[in-house]
Amino acid sequence: MKERSRLQCIPGGVPLLSVLRNYPVNWLEKDAIAGLTACIVMIPSVLAYAELMHLPPITGIYAALTACIGYALFSSSRHVIAGPDAAIGLLAGSVILPLAGEDPARIAVLAAELAVLSGAVLLIAAQLKLGIIADLLSRPVLIGYLNGASLVLIATQVGKIFGIKTQGEEFFPLISSVVERLSQTHWPSFALGIALILLFIVLVRYLPRIPGALVVSAVAVVAAYLFDLEGYGIALVGTVPSGVPEITGFVLHRADLAALAPAAVAIAFLAFSDGILLAQSFAEKNGYEVDANQELRALGAANILASLGQGFPVSASQSRSAVVDAAGGHSQVAQLIAAAGLLLFLLFLTPLIALMPKVALGAILIVAAVGMLEMASLRTLLKIDRNEFSIAVGVTAVILLMGVVPGIIAGMLLSLIDVLYEISRPRDAVLRRLRSDGKFHDCLDEDESETVPGLLVYRIYAPLIFANARYVMARIRELVDQAGIDLQCLVIDAQAISDMDVTAAQRFAKLHQELTERGIEIKLADSPRPFREQLNKVGLSTTLGDEHFYVSVKKAVESFECQRIKRDTDSAGTIDVY
């Protein structure tokens, strides 16, 4: 506990400096093991993610190296590792490839531009303290996105497994091109691809602690070396440059800015939403706090550094972060050590990449995509909330039909519509008195409860605002009409009315006037302060009088019953004179 307190990061600035100033030496061994393990695990994956965007595989290492450094410097999370990601890579590729065509140089420029734009969006959001934006990406949207992105990712790699050159970047054109060219299947590539996929699945299922991507890559490289796979027509990655990435600059053209800006916002939004959830989960598990706005800065820095190092957009990685945690990593130092491992690989071990069959990269991506599928979560949504299930399915459908960015936009719009509908049609209840305790409840069992003659007790489970005011007042009028001519008093349980805007207050004042003219008294119970303040602003508190406000529904009902007894007594004592 003492060590833990020494490493509390100060939000803002460079948290890593605070960590290093108070770094316990006995943590170095665990951080070194965690960082080197993460480095070994990530190499095959980041090569595949670069290939996903039709970039040279080595750029995946470049992006991972620079992202690790940028994120380690500014992150408040001690366990999350940033780098290339399948979902972000697919999103970036869906925008870049149609703009670049078949021009490799153009693809590289657009990838770097998109990374720097995404980083800029994240840094601006951090400066504006918009860490709360993660809450705008609902779980159904995320599920729909992951399912859609996974299916599109699989479609992009199926052709590679069959040894077929595919056309298009969207799901159905990709699948259609594979089906049309099945007769052109390159059987050695197909056999190797299927074998590697099966090997990967077996490792994931039965030996989950072993890094499956690393084993698959090693088997593929050894097979290429021993059996001359290139001689059988199996494409290899080929010669790649060694050494550190050259820091490159570029001019962001206005046309590129207009084309890439929506995707940059989508990438920033998705990367942060996923990253902050990941950071918070590891922080909670290990007993420390993370700062949402600091995570925005860290992801922004990671993307900008990745762009300068010939890379592409990056995000937090769940699998690599889990490796760091499982290996006992304690701090951001583990990520620096992972970056050092990547640097050593670039300096001395890049010849190994040349022997990597491209079909092996396809196999890694397909298994990764299958692991991204959220089918169990989709089934859970179907059981819990059909509206949210529909949103998830809708997002997936839009991604498959129109692309990744339109799918995300559609998901956010559907979520917004769902929220607006929930706000405009809030839940309410007519309260009944429970015979057992005499208190008023939202009772479902009429045998255990009773109504009070001449009384209607109403509760709304939401703030009263312009979006729902018309509906709520109409609902109250409907209930009053159903109660009939015997209704003498309406008690409104206001405990859940946490706020009330001017529109709602004015509509409530009009309702009060209507009911008063019909001889129906309104009593307000358990009114929150914001509700009372808004009533004061429209002058309704004065109109009602303090005697119409009660601390509880029970007190309001007792007042009504006393009034009714008094009226009945007065009526009984009256003598008619003829």
N, C-alpha and C positions, 0 to 999 in steps of 0.2 A: 504493500500500500504506500510506503514511503517513496519507492521508486516511481510508482505511478504518478504521484503528485508532482514529482520533479519534472515530468514530461508533459505537463499541461501546456498545450499550444495556445499562443495568443492570436486571436483572429486578426487578419490583416498582416501586411508585411510578408516576411519569409518564415513560416513556421519551422522549417528545417533547421534554421539557425538556432532557434530556441531548443530544439531537440538535441543538436550537437553540443551545445553549451552544457547541457546537463546529462549527457549520454552515459549510462552505466556500462563500463567496459565488459562486464560479464554478459551483456546482451549481444555482443559482436558475433559470437559463434553461431547463435541461433539465427541472427539476421543474415549472416553469410550463407548458411545452409539454405535458408528460405529464398534468398535472392538468386543463388546459383540454380536451385531447383526450378524456380519460376523461369529463369533464362532458358534452361534446357527444354522445358515444356513448351515455351512460347515459340521457339524458332520454327518448327514445322508449320504451325498455325498461321503465323504472320506471313510466311512465304505464300501460303495458299490465299490469304486475304488480298495480297497484292495482285496475284494472278486473277482474282475475282474481278478486279477493275482493269484488267488487261495491261497492267503495269509490270515491269521486270520484277521477278520475285524478290530480288535483293532490296527493293524499295520497302518491302515489309519490315526488314531488319532495320533499315534507316529510320522508318517511322516509329518502330518500337523503341529504339535507342533514344531518340530525341524526346519522345513522349514520356518515357520513364524519368528522364532528367527533369523535364518541365513540371511534371506532376509531383515528383518527390520534393521539389523546392517549395511548392506553394500549397500542397494538400494538408488539411488538418487530420486526414485519415492515416493511420499507421499501417494499414494492411492492404488497401486498394492499390492495384497496379493498373496504369493506363497503357493503352497501345491499340493497335489495329483490332477491329471487332467485325464479326461477320455481318451483323445487322446494320451497323453504320457503313461498312464497306459496300453492302448491297444498295443502300440508300444513295450513297455517293455515286456509285457506278451507274445507277438508273438515270442520273442527271447528266453525268459527264459523258458517257459513251455516245448518246445520241448527238451531242454537240460536237464531239471530236471525230466521229466517224472511225476510220481505221488508222488515223495518224497517231503513232505512239508519242511523238513529241508534244502534240496538242493535248493528249490525254494526261501526260505528266504535268503540263502547265496548268490545266484546269483542275487537276487533283490538288496541286499546291495552292491554287487560288481559293478553292473551296475550303481547304483546311484553314487558311488564314482568315477567311470570312467567318467561318464557324467560330474560330478562336476570338475574333473581334466581337461577335455577338455575345459570347459568353463573358468576356471581360466587361462589356458595357452593362450587361445584366448584373454582374457582380458590383460594379460601381453604383448602380441604381438600387442595390440591395434587393434584387428580385428573386432571392432564393425560394420564395414561396411558389414560384411558377411550376415547380415540380408537382404541386398538388393539382394542377390543371390537366395532367395526363392521367386519366382514370384507368383503373385496372382493366376494364373491358377493352378500352382502346389499345392498351399495351398487349393484351392477349391477342386481339385481332391483328395487330401489327406483327407480332412475333410469328403467328401462324402463317400470315400472308407472306412475310419475308422469308420464312423457312421454305415454303413451297416454291417461291420464285428462285431462291438460292439452289434448291435441288434441281430445278429446271435448267438453270445455267450450267450445271455440272454434268447433267446426264449425257449430253453430247460428248463430253470429254471421256466419259467411261466407255461409250460406244466407239470412240475414235472418229466421231462425225463432227464436221464444222457446222455449227448451228447459226441461225439468223434471228435477229431481233433481240430485245432485252426484256420483254414482258413475258408473262407465264405462257399464255396460249400460243403465241407465235413460236416460242422456243420449243414447246412440246410438239407442235405441228411440224416444225422443221426436222425434229428427230424422227418422228413417225414416217415422214416422207422419204427419209434417207436411211431407213433401217437396212436396206439392201446393201448399203455402203459400209456396214459395220466392219471395223478393223478388229478381228477376233483376238489377236494377241493382246491388244490394249484392253478389250472387254474382259478377257480372262483374268488379266492382272488386276484390273479395277475391282472386279467382283471379289477376287481373293483378298485384296487389301481391305475392302469394306467388311467382309465377313470376319477377318482377323481383328479389325477395330471393334466391331460389335461384341465379339467374344471377350476381348480385353475389358471393354466397358462393363459388360455384364458380370463377368466372373473374377476379374482382377482389377477392380476400380482404382486401386492405389497406384497402379502402374500407368505412366503417361502413355496412353494409347497412340496419340499422334506421333510421339517420338519413336515408338516401336515400329509403327507402320512406315515411317520415313526411313528408319534404319534398314528395315527389311527390303524396302524398295531400292535403296541405294546399293546395298550389298548384292541384290539380284541383278541390278544393272551392271555392276562391276564383274560379277562372276559369269553371267550368261549373255553378255553383250546384247542387252535388250534393244539397243538402238538398231542393231542389225536386223531385228525382227520388225522394224518399222515403228517401234514405240518411241514417241517423242520424249526427249529429255529437256530439262531446263537449259542446259548448255553453259558455256563459260560465263561467269559473272565477275564483275570487278571486285578486287579486295581493297581494304583500307577504309578509312572513315568517309562518311558522305561529305561531298563538297557543299559548302554553304552557298546556296544560290539565291539570287534575287529575281524579281519579275515585276512587270508593270501590269497592274490590274486595269484592264480595259473596261470602259463603260458598258459595252455590250455584254461582256462576261459577267459584270456585276449584276446587271439586270436579270440575266439568265440563271445565275447561281444563288442570288440572295434568298429566294424562298427555300431552296434546299439547305442553305446555311442555317437559317432560322430553325428549320425542322431538325437538322442534325444537332444543333446546340440544345434544342428543347429535349430531344430524345436522349442524347448523351447525358445531360444533367439529370433528367428524371430517373434514368436507370442508375447513374452513378451515385446520386445522393441516397437512393434506397439501399444500394450496396454498401456505401460507407456507413450509413446509420446501423445497418444490421451487424456489421463487424464491430462497430464501436460499442453497441449494446452488449454484444457477446463478450467483449474484452474489457468492459468497464471504463470507458472514456467517452468524451463528447466530440462531435464534429460540428463545424460551422458551415451552414449551407452556402453562404456567400463566398466563403473561402474555397469551397469545392468548385464553385463557378470559376474563380480565378485560376485554380489549378488546372481545370480542364481547358480553359482558354489558353493558358501558357503552354500546355501540352500540344494543343493543335497548332499554335503559331510556330513553336519550335519544330514540329513535324513538317510543316510547310517549308521552312527554311532548309531542312535537311533532305529535300527531294522526296518527301513523304506525302501523306494524304490524311483525311480526317480520322481522328482516333477517339476512343471512349474508354471508360473504365471496363475492365475485363473481370467477369465473375469467376471464370475457371482459374485464371492466374492468381487472383486475389485469394481464392480458396486454398490454393497451393501454399501461398505465403502464410496464411493462418494455420493450416495443417502442419507446416514445418516448424511452427513455433516462432515465427517472425514477431518482433516487438515494435518496430518503428519503420519510418520512411527510409532508413539506411538500407533495408533489404532491397528496396527498389533501386537505389544507387548501385548496389552490388550487382543486381540483375543487369543494369545498364553497362557496368564494367565487363560482365560476361559476354554481352552482345558485342562490345567493342573488341574483345579478344577474338571472338568468332570472326568478325569482319577482317581482322588483321591476319589471321593464320588459318582459318578453316573453311573459307568460302569455296575451295575446290570441291568439297563434298556436295555442295548444292548443284554443281554442274551435272552430277550423276543422278539427280532426282528425276524420276519419271513424272511428267505432268499429270498423268492419270492418278498418281499417288496424291497429288494436291487436290484433285477432284474428289477422291475418296475421303480425304480428311474433311473437306467442306460439306460433303453429303452427310456424313455422320454427325458433324457439328450442327447441321441444319435440322436433322431429325431430333437431336437433343434440345433444340430451341422450341420445338412444337409444344404447344400448351393445350393438348387435347383434354387432359384431365381437368384443367381449370375451366375449359369450355363446358364440359359436362356439369361441373359444379354451378356455373352461372345459369345453366338451363334449369337446374333444380331450385335455385335461390331467387333469380329475377329474370324473367323472360325479356324485359326491356334491355337489360344490360347484355344478355345473351345475343339479342338482335344487333346491338351496337358492335359487339365483337365480330359476329359473322359478317355484318355489313362492311366493316373495315377490311376484313380479309378479302371479301368479294371485290371491293374497289381496287385493292392492291393487285389482285390477279387480273382484273380487267383493264385498269388504267395506269397502274404503276404505284410505287411506294409513296412518293410525296402526296399525290392525290388521296391515297388511302389514309395517311395521317391527318390531312386536312379534313377529310370526310368524318373521321373518327372524332375529332375535336368538335366539329359542328354537331354531330349526332349527340355527343355528350352534353353539349351546351343546350340543345333542344330538350333533352331529357331532364336536365336540371331546371330549365325554365318551366317545363310542364309540371314538375314536382312542386316548384314554388307557387305556380299559379293555381294548382289544385291541391292545397294542403290537406292533410288528414285532420279530421275533427271527430267529435263524439258528443252524444247526449248522455250526460252522467246520471246514474241512478243511485239511490241510497241502499247500501248494503245492510241487510237486516242484522248481521252479526256485530257490526261495530258502529252503525249509524252514520258512517262517513260516505261521501259520494265518490264513486269510482266509474271508470269506463268498463261497465260490467257486460259480460257476454251471457251469463246465466240469469235469465229473468226470474227463475224460481228462488234465487238467493238475494234478489234485490227488489226494490219498489220505487215507484214514482211518487212525488208529492203533488196532490191535486192543486191545480192552478199555478204550478211552477214548472219552468223549463230551465234546466242547467246545461249550459253549452260550453265545450272546451275546444279550442283550436290549437294544434300542435305546430305552430309556426309564427314567425313575425308577421305583422300586418303591413304590407307594402302595396305600392301601386299595381304590381303584377297579380296580386290575389285579392285585392280589396273588393272588386266588383263581385267575384265569385263568392267570397265569404259572406258579404251582406245579403246576396241573393239566397245563399244557403240558410242563413238565419231567418229570413222572411219565409222561406219554404217551411221550416220547422215550426215557426210561429203559426202559420196557416194550418198546418197539420194538427197543432194542439187544440185549435178550435176557439170558440168564444169564451170558454171558461178560463183561459190563460190570463193570469193577473200579473205575473212577474217573470222576467228573464234574468237569470244569474249567469254571468259570463266568467268562467274560470280563466283568468288572464295570465297565469303563471308562466306559460310558454310563449307569451307575446313579448319577446325580448326587445323588439323594436317596432316602431310605427312611423311611417312617413306622412307627409302632409296630405297626400291623396287619400290614404286610408283613413286618416283622422277626419277629413271632411266628409267622406262617405259614411263613417260611423256617426258623425253628428247628424247627418240626414236621416239615418236609420233611427237614432234616438228620437228625433222629432216625430217621425212616422208612428213609432210605437207609443209615444206619449199621447198622441192624438187618438190612439185606439184604446187608451186607458191601461196600457201595459207598462209597468215600472221596470227599469233596468238597474241591476246591482252588479258591481264589479268586485271580484274577489282575487286576492293575492296578486295585485297589479305590480309589475316591475317598474323601477324608476324611469327608464326611457319611455315606457308606455304612458305613465302619468305626466311626464314632461311634455309629450306631444299633445296630450289632451288639454294641458294648460295653454299651449300655444294657440289652439283653436278656440279657447274659451269654454270648452265642454266641461272641464272640472268644476268651474263656477256654476254652470247650468245644472249639473248633476248634484253638486253639493257634497261636502265631505261625508255626509251620512249615507251616501250610496257607494262608498268604498269600504271594503271589509278585508280583514287579514286572511280570511279563508272562506272557502265555499260553505263550510259548516256554519260559520258565524252569519253569513249572508242568509242562509236558509232559516236559521233560528230567528233572525229579524223578520223575515217574511211570515213565518208561522205565528210570531207574536202579533204582527199587524193583522193577520187574518183572524186570530182569536178575538182581538179587540173589535174588529169590524163585525164579527158574528155576535159578540156580546152587545155592542151598540145597537145592532139591528134587532136583537131579541128584546131589548129594553124599550124600544120605540112603540108608543101607543097611537094607533090610527084614530083620528077624530072625524066623525061624519056629521 
